[in-house]
Amino acid sequence: MQKKHRDTGEEYTSTTTGAIVPARQVGPPCTCPNKCYDIVGRDNINQVFENYWKIGSHDGQSAYLAAHVSGKPVARKYAGDDSRRKVTYEYSVEVNGEQKLVCKVSFINIHGISKKRVENVVAKVGKTGVSPHDERGKAPSIKKTPDDVRQQIHSHILSLPTCASHYSRAKSKNCVYLPPGFTHRKCYELYEKDCADKGIPADKVVSFIKYRFEFMTYNIGTSPPPTSTRAASVIRPNSTSTRRRWRRMI
């Protein structure tokens, strides 16, 4: 019962300290020049907060957070900048079907979560492309996507070429990896093309965020470890046919 209250943001009693942990709530606005709370709107902020905690599971919430954080290479480094950071992260929330970029502080406070919670998700996804503790099929959708649409998404994800890593077998059970160049965005573009080729109506094609959310329910990484890999049971990455397939898709 305490776990349920914790995962839904309700007040609960800590099983380790016996202390009462107050219910989660939206945090204060950021102080950045963009005034992110004004961009999103207070009513929308409350809706995002409620939708997040309605998920009701740690794994599902991790998949949600991972789907709303995207990394991109640092565009420019200035003289004297000794930072080793190679990736910068963008945070977004969905408002009326549109993604609104917000700063990290606003992203944390809108969802009523801790800085550490977000950083743990970012660190895990940044290394492997897989959301923390995620298990296939466990993460529910924020807005219910029709079953036939979800089936099309999952069929496409399962059609992607993957390979297993010796490292991943030891460190991340059942994790497989996409070949180089297969980012989440690239996979989504292939999904859009697949839908167009099959004549699927536009209203049956989901947004990138929803596609990525479903993608994160699989143990599929986009950044294979720098160690030897071997083919997954249904894929032979070194075969001539598979090399041709990868070239066509990339």
PyRosetta script that sets phi, psi and omega in degrees:
from pyrosetta import init, pose_from_sequence

init()
pose = pose_from_sequence("MQKKHRDTGEEYTSTTTGAIVPARQVGPPCTCPNKCYDIVGRDNINQVFENYWKIGSHDGQSAYLAAHVSGKPVARKYAGDDSRRKVTYEYSVEVNGEQKLVCKVSFINIHGISKKRVENVVAKVGKTGVSPHDERGKAPSIKKTPDDVRQQIHSHILSLPTCASHYSRAKSKNCVYLPPGFTHRKCYELYEKDCADKGIPADKVVSFIKYRFEFMTYNIGTSPPPTSTRAASVIRPNSTSTRRRWRRMI")
pose.set_psi(1, -40.9)
pose.set_omega(1, 179.6)
pose.set_phi(2, -64.1)
pose.set_psi(2, -38.5)
pose.set_omega(2, 178.8)
pose.set_phi(3, -63.2)
pose.set_psi(3, -40.9)
pose.set_omega(3, 179.1)
pose.set_phi(4, -61.9)
pose.set_psi(4, -44.9)
pose.set_omega(4, 178.8)
pose.set_phi(5, -63.0)
pose.set_psi(5, -40.8)
pose.set_omega(5, -179.9)
pose.set_phi(6, -64.1)
pose.set_psi(6, -43.4)
pose.set_omega(6, -176.4)
pose.set_phi(7, -75.5)
pose.set_psi(7, -12.5)
pose.set_omega(7, 177.0)
pose.set_phi(8, -108.5)
pose.set_psi(8, 7.4)
pose.set_omega(8, 175.5)
pose.set_phi(9, 78.8)
pose.set_psi(9, 13.2)
pose.set_omega(9, -179.5)
pose.set_phi(10, -87.6)
pose.set_psi(10, 165.5)
pose.set_omega(10, 175.6)
pose.set_phi(11, -63.7)
pose.set_psi(11, 139.5)
pose.set_omega(11, 178.3)
pose.set_phi(12, -150.1)
pose.set_psi(12, 167.1)
pose.set_omega(12, 178.6)
pose.set_phi(13, -102.6)
pose.set_psi(13, 125.5)
pose.set_omega(13, -179.5)
pose.set_phi(14, -63.7)
pose.set_psi(14, 131.2)
pose.set_omega(14, 179.9)
pose.set_phi(15, -76.8)
pose.set_psi(15, -15.0)
pose.set_omega(15, -178.9)
pose.set_phi(16, -94.6)
pose.set_psi(16, -40.0)
pose.set_omega(16, -176.5)
pose.set_phi(17, -108.6)
pose.set_psi(17, -17.3)
pose.set_omega(17, -177.2)
pose.set_phi(18, 78.7)
pose.set_psi(18, 1.0)
pose.set_omega(18, -179.2)
pose.set_phi(19, -78.4)
pose.set_psi(19, 150.9)
pose.set_omega(19, 176.6)
pose.set_phi(20, -84.7)
pose.set_psi(20, 122.4)
pose.set_omega(20, 179.0)
pose.set_phi(21, -96.0)
pose.set_psi(21, 121.2)
pose.set_omega(21, -176.4)
pose.set_phi(22, -65.9)
pose.set_psi(22, 158.9)
pose.set_omega(22, 179.0)
pose.set_phi(23, -63.5)
pose.set_psi(23, 149.5)
pose.set_omega(23, 177.9)
pose.set_phi(24, -69.5)
pose.set_psi(24, 149.7)
pose.set_omega(24, 175.4)
pose.set_phi(25, -150.7)
pose.set_psi(25, 161.8)
pose.set_omega(25, 179.1)
pose.set_phi(26, -63.1)
pose.set_psi(26, 135.0)
pose.set_omega(26, 179.8)
pose.set_phi(27, -82.5)
pose.set_psi(27, 177.5)
pose.set_omega(27, -178.0)
pose.set_phi(28, -71.0)
pose.set_psi(28, 160.6)
pose.set_omega(28, 178.7)
pose.set_phi(29, -63.0)
pose.set_psi(29, 156.8)
pose.set_omega(29, 175.9)
pose.set_phi(30, -75.2)
pose.set_psi(30, 171.7)
pose.set_omega(30, 177.6)
pose.set_phi(31, -114.7)
pose.set_psi(31, 15.8)
pose.set_omega(31, -178.3)
pose.set_phi(32, -74.8)
pose.set_psi(32, 159.1)
pose.set_omega(32, -176.7)
pose.set_phi(33, -61.4)
pose.set_psi(33, -22.7)
pose.set_omega(33, -176.0)
pose.set_phi(34, -75.9)
pose.set_psi(34, -16.4)
pose.set_omega(34, -178.2)
pose.set_phi(35, 51.3)
pose.set_psi(35, 62.6)
pose.set_omega(35, -172.3)
pose.set_phi(36, -57.8)
pose.set_psi(36, -36.3)
pose.set_omega(36, -179.0)
pose.set_phi(37, -64.3)
pose.set_psi(37, -34.1)
pose.set_omega(37, 177.7)
pose.set_phi(38, -69.8)
pose.set_psi(38, -35.8)
pose.set_omega(38, 179.6)
pose.set_phi(39, -65.4)
pose.set_psi(39, -43.2)
pose.set_omega(39, -176.8)
pose.set_phi(40, -79.6)
pose.set_psi(40, -41.1)
pose.set_omega(40, -178.0)
pose.set_phi(41, 93.7)
pose.set_psi(41, 138.6)
pose.set_omega(41, -173.3)
pose.set_phi(42, -63.5)
pose.set_psi(42, -41.6)
pose.set_omega(42, 179.6)
pose.set_phi(43, -61.9)
pose.set_psi(43, -41.6)
pose.set_omega(43, 179.6)
pose.set_phi(44, -67.6)
pose.set_psi(44, -36.8)
pose.set_omega(44, 177.7)
pose.set_phi(45, -60.5)
pose.set_psi(45, -45.4)
pose.set_omega(45, 179.1)
pose.set_phi(46, -62.5)
pose.set_psi(46, -37.1)
pose.set_omega(46, 179.7)
pose.set_phi(47, -68.1)
pose.set_psi(47, -42.4)
pose.set_omega(47, 177.7)
pose.set_phi(48, -60.4)
pose.set_psi(48, -45.0)
pose.set_omega(48, 179.2)
pose.set_phi(49, -58.6)
pose.set_psi(49, -48.6)
pose.set_omega(49, -178.6)
pose.set_phi(50, -63.8)
pose.set_psi(50, -42.9)
pose.set_omega(50, -179.5)
pose.set_phi(51, -62.7)
pose.set_psi(51, -39.7)
pose.set_omega(51, -179.6)
pose.set_phi(52, -62.4)
pose.set_psi(52, -47.7)
pose.set_omega(52, -176.4)
pose.set_phi(53, -76.9)
pose.set_psi(53, -17.5)
pose.set_omega(53, 174.9)
pose.set_phi(54, -69.8)
pose.set_psi(54, -20.4)
pose.set_omega(54, 178.6)
pose.set_phi(55, -55.9)
pose.set_psi(55, -44.8)
pose.set_omega(55, 170.2)
pose.set_phi(56, 75.7)
pose.set_psi(56, 11.7)
pose.set_omega(56, 175.7)
pose.set_phi(57, -143.9)
pose.set_psi(57, 144.2)
pose.set_omega(57, -178.2)
pose.set_phi(58, -62.3)
pose.set_psi(58, -43.3)
pose.set_omega(58, -178.9)
pose.set_phi(59, -65.0)
pose.set_psi(59, -43.5)
pose.set_omega(59, 179.4)
pose.set_phi(60, -63.3)
pose.set_psi(60, -39.5)
pose.set_omega(60, 178.7)
pose.set_phi(61, -68.1)
pose.set_psi(61, -35.4)
pose.set_omega(61, 176.4)
pose.set_phi(62, -63.6)
pose.set_psi(62, -42.8)
pose.set_omega(62, 178.9)
pose.set_phi(63, -64.3)
pose.set_psi(63, -40.0)
pose.set_omega(63, 177.8)
pose.set_phi(64, -61.4)
pose.set_psi(64, -49.8)
pose.set_omega(64, -178.9)
pose.set_phi(65, -60.5)
pose.set_psi(65, -43.6)
pose.set_omega(65, -179.8)
pose.set_phi(66, -62.1)
pose.set_psi(66, -34.6)
pose.set_omega(66, -179.2)
pose.set_phi(67, -72.4)
pose.set_psi(67, -19.8)
pose.set_omega(67, -178.2)
pose.set_phi(68, -107.1)
pose.set_psi(68, 11.9)
pose.set_omega(68, 173.7)
pose.set_phi(69, -123.1)
pose.set_psi(69, 125.8)
pose.set_omega(69, 179.9)
pose.set_phi(70, -126.8)
pose.set_psi(70, 139.2)
pose.set_omega(70, 179.9)
pose.set_phi(71, -105.2)
pose.set_psi(71, 147.4)
pose.set_omega(71, 175.1)
pose.set_phi(72, -143.5)
pose.set_psi(72, 150.7)
pose.set_omega(72, -178.3)
pose.set_phi(73, -59.3)
pose.set_psi(73, 145.2)
pose.set_omega(73, 175.8)
pose.set_phi(74, -62.4)
pose.set_psi(74, 122.9)
pose.set_omega(74, -172.7)
pose.set_phi(75, -70.9)
pose.set_psi(75, -34.0)
pose.set_omega(75, -173.1)
pose.set_phi(76, -153.9)
pose.set_psi(76, 139.8)
pose.set_omega(76, 173.6)
pose.set_phi(77, -116.1)
pose.set_psi(77, 139.6)
pose.set_omega(77, -178.3)
pose.set_phi(78, -96.8)
pose.set_psi(78, 157.6)
pose.set_omega(78, -179.7)
pose.set_phi(79, -57.7)
pose.set_psi(79, 134.2)
pose.set_omega(79, 179.6)
pose.set_phi(80, 86.8)
pose.set_psi(80, -5.6)
pose.set_omega(80, 179.1)
pose.set_phi(81, -81.8)
pose.set_psi(81, 108.7)
pose.set_omega(81, -177.5)
pose.set_phi(82, -97.8)
pose.set_psi(82, 13.8)
pose.set_omega(82, 179.8)
pose.set_phi(83, -64.6)
pose.set_psi(83, 139.2)
pose.set_omega(83, 178.4)
pose.set_phi(84, -91.6)
pose.set_psi(84, 1.0)
pose.set_omega(84, -177.4)
pose.set_phi(85, -65.3)
pose.set_psi(85, 125.9)
pose.set_omega(85, -180.0)
pose.set_phi(86, -107.8)
pose.set_psi(86, -13.5)
pose.set_omega(86, -177.1)
pose.set_phi(87, -129.8)
pose.set_psi(87, 138.6)
pose.set_omega(87, 172.4)
pose.set_phi(88, -113.1)
pose.set_psi(88, 145.5)
pose.set_omega(88, -174.2)
pose.set_phi(89, -110.6)
pose.set_psi(89, 142.0)
pose.set_omega(89, 175.4)
pose.set_phi(90, -113.4)
pose.set_psi(90, 142.6)
pose.set_omega(90, -177.1)
pose.set_phi(91, -119.3)
pose.set_psi(91, 139.4)
pose.set_omega(91, -177.8)
pose.set_phi(92, -140.8)
pose.set_psi(92, 157.5)
pose.set_omega(92, 172.1)
pose.set_phi(93, -130.1)
pose.set_psi(93, 152.4)
pose.set_omega(93, -177.6)
pose.set_phi(94, -93.9)
pose.set_psi(94, 127.0)
pose.set_omega(94, 178.6)
pose.set_phi(95, -128.5)
pose.set_psi(95, 112.8)
pose.set_omega(95, -179.6)
pose.set_phi(96, 52.5)
pose.set_psi(96, 43.1)
pose.set_omega(96, 177.3)
pose.set_phi(97, 80.7)
pose.set_psi(97, 0.7)
pose.set_omega(97, -179.0)
pose.set_phi(98, -115.9)
pose.set_psi(98, 139.4)
pose.set_omega(98, 179.3)
pose.set_phi(99, -84.7)
pose.set_psi(99, 125.4)
pose.set_omega(99, 178.0)
pose.set_phi(100, -108.8)
pose.set_psi(100, 122.6)
pose.set_omega(100, 178.2)
pose.set_phi(101, -73.6)
pose.set_psi(101, 137.0)
pose.set_omega(101, 177.4)
pose.set_phi(102, -135.5)
pose.set_psi(102, 164.5)
pose.set_omega(102, 177.2)
pose.set_phi(103, -76.1)
pose.set_psi(103, 167.6)
pose.set_omega(103, -177.5)
pose.set_phi(104, -61.2)
pose.set_psi(104, -42.0)
pose.set_omega(104, -179.0)
pose.set_phi(105, -61.3)
pose.set_psi(105, -44.7)
pose.set_omega(105, 179.4)
pose.set_phi(106, -65.1)
pose.set_psi(106, -40.1)
pose.set_omega(106, 179.3)
pose.set_phi(107, -59.2)
pose.set_psi(107, -44.2)
pose.set_omega(107, 179.1)
pose.set_phi(108, -65.1)
pose.set_psi(108, -47.8)
pose.set_omega(108, -174.4)
pose.set_phi(109, -72.9)
pose.set_psi(109, -33.1)
pose.set_omega(109, 178.2)
pose.set_phi(110, -62.5)
pose.set_psi(110, -38.1)
pose.set_omega(110, -178.5)
pose.set_phi(111, -88.2)
pose.set_psi(111, -8.2)
pose.set_omega(111, 178.8)
pose.set_phi(112, 66.5)
pose.set_psi(112, 38.5)
pose.set_omega(112, -178.2)
pose.set_phi(113, -120.1)
pose.set_psi(113, 177.3)
pose.set_omega(113, -178.3)
pose.set_phi(114, -92.2)
pose.set_psi(114, 159.6)
pose.set_omega(114, 175.9)
pose.set_phi(115, -60.7)
pose.set_psi(115, -40.1)
pose.set_omega(115, -179.4)
pose.set_phi(116, -62.4)
pose.set_psi(116, -37.9)
pose.set_omega(116, -179.6)
pose.set_phi(117, -59.2)
pose.set_psi(117, -46.4)
pose.set_omega(117, -179.7)
pose.set_phi(118, -68.0)
pose.set_psi(118, -43.6)
pose.set_omega(118, -177.2)
pose.set_phi(119, -65.2)
pose.set_psi(119, -33.8)
pose.set_omega(119, 176.5)
pose.set_phi(120, -64.3)
pose.set_psi(120, -42.0)
pose.set_omega(120, 178.5)
pose.set_phi(121, -65.4)
pose.set_psi(121, -46.6)
pose.set_omega(121, -179.4)
pose.set_phi(122, -61.1)
pose.set_psi(122, -43.1)
pose.set_omega(122, -178.8)
pose.set_phi(123, -63.0)
pose.set_psi(123, -42.7)
pose.set_omega(123, -178.6)
pose.set_phi(124, -68.2)
pose.set_psi(124, -47.5)
pose.set_omega(124, -178.9)
pose.set_phi(125, -67.2)
pose.set_psi(125, -36.0)
pose.set_omega(125, 179.7)
pose.set_phi(126, -62.0)
pose.set_psi(126, -29.5)
pose.set_omega(126, -178.8)
pose.set_phi(127, -86.2)
pose.set_psi(127, -38.8)
pose.set_omega(127, -170.7)
pose.set_phi(128, -126.0)
pose.set_psi(128, -15.1)
pose.set_omega(128, -174.4)
pose.set_phi(129, 77.6)
pose.set_psi(129, 9.1)
pose.set_omega(129, -179.0)
pose.set_phi(130, -116.5)
pose.set_psi(130, 133.4)
pose.set_omega(130, 180.0)
pose.set_phi(131, -71.7)
pose.set_psi(131, 147.7)
pose.set_omega(131, -174.7)
pose.set_phi(132, -59.7)
pose.set_psi(132, 134.8)
pose.set_omega(132, 174.3)
pose.set_phi(133, 56.1)
pose.set_psi(133, 22.0)
pose.set_omega(133, -177.2)
pose.set_phi(134, -77.2)
pose.set_psi(134, 140.6)
pose.set_omega(134, 177.7)
pose.set_phi(135, -128.3)
pose.set_psi(135, 143.0)
pose.set_omega(135, -175.2)
pose.set_phi(136, -53.8)
pose.set_psi(136, 128.5)
pose.set_omega(136, 175.0)
pose.set_phi(137, 78.0)
pose.set_psi(137, -0.8)
pose.set_omega(137, -175.9)
pose.set_phi(138, -85.3)
pose.set_psi(138, -26.5)
pose.set_omega(138, -173.3)
pose.set_phi(139, -86.9)
pose.set_psi(139, 115.7)
pose.set_omega(139, -178.9)
pose.set_phi(140, -78.0)
pose.set_psi(140, 158.0)
pose.set_omega(140, 178.2)
pose.set_phi(141, -77.7)
pose.set_psi(141, 144.3)
pose.set_omega(141, 178.4)
pose.set_phi(142, -66.4)
pose.set_psi(142, -54.4)
pose.set_omega(142, 172.8)
pose.set_phi(143, -105.3)
pose.set_psi(143, 132.0)
pose.set_omega(143, -175.9)
pose.set_phi(144, -61.5)
pose.set_psi(144, 116.8)
pose.set_omega(144, 174.8)
pose.set_phi(145, -90.4)
pose.set_psi(145, 133.4)
pose.set_omega(145, -179.7)
pose.set_phi(146, -51.1)
pose.set_psi(146, 144.0)
pose.set_omega(146, -175.5)
pose.set_phi(147, -58.7)
pose.set_psi(147, -39.1)
pose.set_omega(147, -178.4)
pose.set_phi(148, -67.7)
pose.set_psi(148, -33.3)
pose.set_omega(148, 177.9)
pose.set_phi(149, -70.6)
pose.set_psi(149, -43.2)
pose.set_omega(149, 178.3)
pose.set_phi(150, -63.4)
pose.set_psi(150, -37.6)
pose.set_omega(150, 179.2)
pose.set_phi(151, -62.4)
pose.set_psi(151, -39.6)
pose.set_omega(151, 177.9)
pose.set_phi(152, -64.2)
pose.set_psi(152, -41.2)
pose.set_omega(152, 178.4)
pose.set_phi(153, -61.8)
pose.set_psi(153, -48.8)
pose.set_omega(153, -176.3)
pose.set_phi(154, -67.5)
pose.set_psi(154, -34.9)
pose.set_omega(154, 177.0)
pose.set_phi(155, -63.2)
pose.set_psi(155, -39.9)
pose.set_omega(155, 179.3)
pose.set_phi(156, -67.7)
pose.set_psi(156, -44.4)
pose.set_omega(156, 179.7)
pose.set_phi(157, -58.7)
pose.set_psi(157, -42.9)
pose.set_omega(157, -178.7)
pose.set_phi(158, -70.5)
pose.set_psi(158, -16.8)
pose.set_omega(158, 179.1)
pose.set_phi(159, -85.6)
pose.set_psi(159, -10.0)
pose.set_omega(159, -178.2)
pose.set_phi(160, -70.7)
pose.set_psi(160, 144.7)
pose.set_omega(160, 178.7)
pose.set_phi(161, -72.3)
pose.set_psi(161, 133.2)
pose.set_omega(161, 179.1)
pose.set_phi(162, -134.8)
pose.set_psi(162, 159.0)
pose.set_omega(162, 173.9)
pose.set_phi(163, -138.6)
pose.set_psi(163, 150.2)
pose.set_omega(163, -179.8)
pose.set_phi(164, -95.7)
pose.set_psi(164, 150.4)
pose.set_omega(164, 179.6)
pose.set_phi(165, -110.7)
pose.set_psi(165, 141.3)
pose.set_omega(165, 174.7)
pose.set_phi(166, -59.3)
pose.set_psi(166, -38.4)
pose.set_omega(166, 178.8)
pose.set_phi(167, -64.5)
pose.set_psi(167, -44.7)
pose.set_omega(167, -176.2)
pose.set_phi(168, -65.5)
pose.set_psi(168, -32.2)
pose.set_omega(168, 179.3)
pose.set_phi(169, -64.2)
pose.set_psi(169, -31.4)
pose.set_omega(169, -178.8)
pose.set_phi(170, -84.8)
pose.set_psi(170, -36.1)
pose.set_omega(170, -172.5)
pose.set_phi(171, -102.5)
pose.set_psi(171, -28.9)
pose.set_omega(171, -177.2)
pose.set_phi(172, -140.4)
pose.set_psi(172, 96.8)
pose.set_omega(172, -173.8)
pose.set_phi(173, -56.4)
pose.set_psi(173, 131.3)
pose.set_omega(173, 175.1)
pose.set_phi(174, 67.3)
pose.set_psi(174, 10.3)
pose.set_omega(174, 179.5)
pose.set_phi(175, -78.4)
pose.set_psi(175, 134.2)
pose.set_omega(175, 175.2)
pose.set_phi(176, -123.4)
pose.set_psi(176, 165.2)
pose.set_omega(176, -174.1)
pose.set_phi(177, -129.0)
pose.set_psi(177, 148.9)
pose.set_omega(177, 173.8)
pose.set_phi(178, -81.7)
pose.set_psi(178, 156.9)
pose.set_omega(178, 178.5)
pose.set_phi(179, -70.3)
pose.set_psi(179, 165.7)
pose.set_omega(179, 180.0)
pose.set_phi(180, -53.9)
pose.set_psi(180, 139.6)
pose.set_omega(180, 179.1)
pose.set_phi(181, 94.3)
pose.set_psi(181, -13.0)
pose.set_omega(181, -178.3)
pose.set_phi(182, -90.9)
pose.set_psi(182, 81.0)
pose.set_omega(182, 173.8)
pose.set_phi(183, -81.8)
pose.set_psi(183, 170.7)
pose.set_omega(183, 175.7)
pose.set_phi(184, -59.6)
pose.set_psi(184, -39.5)
pose.set_omega(184, 179.8)
pose.set_phi(185, -64.5)
pose.set_psi(185, -41.4)
pose.set_omega(185, 178.7)
pose.set_phi(186, -63.5)
pose.set_psi(186, -42.4)
pose.set_omega(186, 179.0)
pose.set_phi(187, -62.5)
pose.set_psi(187, -38.3)
pose.set_omega(187, 179.3)
pose.set_phi(188, -66.3)
pose.set_psi(188, -40.6)
pose.set_omega(188, 177.6)
pose.set_phi(189, -61.6)
pose.set_psi(189, -38.5)
pose.set_omega(189, 176.8)
pose.set_phi(190, -67.0)
pose.set_psi(190, -36.4)
pose.set_omega(190, 176.7)
pose.set_phi(191, -63.4)
pose.set_psi(191, -44.8)
pose.set_omega(191, 178.2)
pose.set_phi(192, -60.6)
pose.set_psi(192, -42.6)
pose.set_omega(192, 179.6)
pose.set_phi(193, -65.0)
pose.set_psi(193, -40.7)
pose.set_omega(193, 179.4)
pose.set_phi(194, -62.0)
pose.set_psi(194, -42.1)
pose.set_omega(194, 178.6)
pose.set_phi(195, -64.6)
pose.set_psi(195, -41.4)
pose.set_omega(195, 179.3)
pose.set_phi(196, -64.2)
pose.set_psi(196, -42.7)
pose.set_omega(196, 179.9)
pose.set_phi(197, -62.7)
pose.set_psi(197, -31.9)
pose.set_omega(197, -178.4)
pose.set_phi(198, -90.6)
pose.set_psi(198, -0.3)
pose.set_omega(198, 178.5)
pose.set_phi(199, 70.8)
pose.set_psi(199, 28.3)
pose.set_omega(199, -179.9)
pose.set_phi(200, -75.2)
pose.set_psi(200, 129.7)
pose.set_omega(200, -178.5)
pose.set_phi(201, -57.5)
pose.set_psi(201, 150.3)
pose.set_omega(201, -177.1)
pose.set_phi(202, -59.4)
pose.set_psi(202, -33.4)
pose.set_omega(202, -178.9)
pose.set_phi(203, -74.5)
pose.set_psi(203, -4.7)
pose.set_omega(203, 176.5)
pose.set_phi(204, -103.0)
pose.set_psi(204, 2.9)
pose.set_omega(204, 178.9)
pose.set_phi(205, -103.6)
pose.set_psi(205, 120.7)
pose.set_omega(205, -175.0)
pose.set_phi(206, -81.6)
pose.set_psi(206, 166.2)
pose.set_omega(206, 177.2)
pose.set_phi(207, -72.8)
pose.set_psi(207, 167.3)
pose.set_omega(207, 178.4)
pose.set_phi(208, -59.4)
pose.set_psi(208, -41.7)
pose.set_omega(208, -178.8)
pose.set_phi(209, -61.2)
pose.set_psi(209, -44.7)
pose.set_omega(209, -179.1)
pose.set_phi(210, -69.0)
pose.set_psi(210, -37.1)
pose.set_omega(210, 176.5)
pose.set_phi(211, -62.9)
pose.set_psi(211, -45.7)
pose.set_omega(211, -177.9)
pose.set_phi(212, -66.0)
pose.set_psi(212, -35.1)
pose.set_omega(212, 177.8)
pose.set_phi(213, -60.7)
pose.set_psi(213, -45.5)
pose.set_omega(213, 178.2)
pose.set_phi(214, -66.5)
pose.set_psi(214, -37.3)
pose.set_omega(214, 179.8)
pose.set_phi(215, -60.1)
pose.set_psi(215, -38.4)
pose.set_omega(215, -176.0)
pose.set_phi(216, -71.6)
pose.set_psi(216, -7.8)
pose.set_omega(216, 175.3)
pose.set_phi(217, -80.6)
pose.set_psi(217, -3.7)
pose.set_omega(217, 176.8)
pose.set_phi(218, -105.9)
pose.set_psi(218, 153.0)
pose.set_omega(218, 178.6)
pose.set_phi(219, -88.3)
pose.set_psi(219, 58.9)
pose.set_omega(219, -177.8)
pose.set_phi(220, -116.8)
pose.set_psi(220, 120.8)
pose.set_omega(220, 179.8)
pose.set_phi(221, -96.6)
pose.set_psi(221, 153.9)
pose.set_omega(221, 177.7)
pose.set_phi(222, -104.5)
pose.set_psi(222, -4.1)
pose.set_omega(222, -179.1)
pose.set_phi(223, -130.6)
pose.set_psi(223, 88.1)
pose.set_omega(223, -178.8)
pose.set_phi(224, -63.3)
pose.set_psi(224, 144.0)
pose.set_omega(224, 178.1)
pose.set_phi(225, -61.5)
pose.set_psi(225, 152.8)
pose.set_omega(225, -179.1)
pose.set_phi(226, -76.6)
pose.set_psi(226, 54.0)
pose.set_omega(226, 177.0)
pose.set_phi(227, -133.7)
pose.set_psi(227, 173.4)
pose.set_omega(227, -177.5)
pose.set_phi(228, -64.7)
pose.set_psi(228, 143.6)
pose.set_omega(228, 177.5)
pose.set_phi(229, -119.8)
pose.set_psi(229, 159.4)
pose.set_omega(229, 174.9)
pose.set_phi(230, -130.3)
pose.set_psi(230, 161.8)
pose.set_omega(230, -176.7)
pose.set_phi(231, -68.1)
pose.set_psi(231, 143.0)
pose.set_omega(231, 169.4)
pose.set_phi(232, -69.3)
pose.set_psi(232, 166.7)
pose.set_omega(232, -170.6)
pose.set_phi(233, -59.6)
pose.set_psi(233, -28.8)
pose.set_omega(233, -176.6)
pose.set_phi(234, -105.1)
pose.set_psi(234, -0.5)
pose.set_omega(234, -176.6)
pose.set_phi(235, -127.6)
pose.set_psi(235, 138.4)
pose.set_omega(235, 174.2)
pose.set_phi(236, -119.5)
pose.set_psi(236, 92.5)
pose.set_omega(236, -174.4)
pose.set_phi(237, -58.8)
pose.set_psi(237, -27.3)
pose.set_omega(237, -176.5)
pose.set_phi(238, -90.7)
pose.set_psi(238, -1.9)
pose.set_omega(238, -178.9)
pose.set_phi(239, -75.2)
pose.set_psi(239, 154.2)
pose.set_omega(239, 180.0)
pose.set_phi(240, -60.4)
pose.set_psi(240, -42.8)
pose.set_omega(240, -178.0)
pose.set_phi(241, -63.9)
pose.set_psi(241, -39.7)
pose.set_omega(241, -179.4)
pose.set_phi(242, -70.6)
pose.set_psi(242, -38.3)
pose.set_omega(242, 177.2)
pose.set_phi(243, -61.0)
pose.set_psi(243, -40.9)
pose.set_omega(243, 178.1)
pose.set_phi(244, -63.2)
pose.set_psi(244, -40.9)
pose.set_omega(244, -179.3)
pose.set_phi(245, -63.8)
pose.set_psi(245, -44.7)
pose.set_omega(245, 179.2)
pose.set_phi(246, -61.4)
pose.set_psi(246, -42.3)
pose.set_omega(246, -179.5)
pose.set_phi(247, -62.5)
pose.set_psi(247, -40.4)
pose.set_omega(247, 179.9)
pose.set_phi(248, -64.8)
pose.set_psi(248, -39.9)
pose.set_omega(248, -176.0)
pose.set_phi(249, -75.0)
pose.set_psi(249, -34.1)
pose.set_omega(249, 178.9)
pose.set_phi(250, -76.9)
pose.dump_pdb("model.pdb")
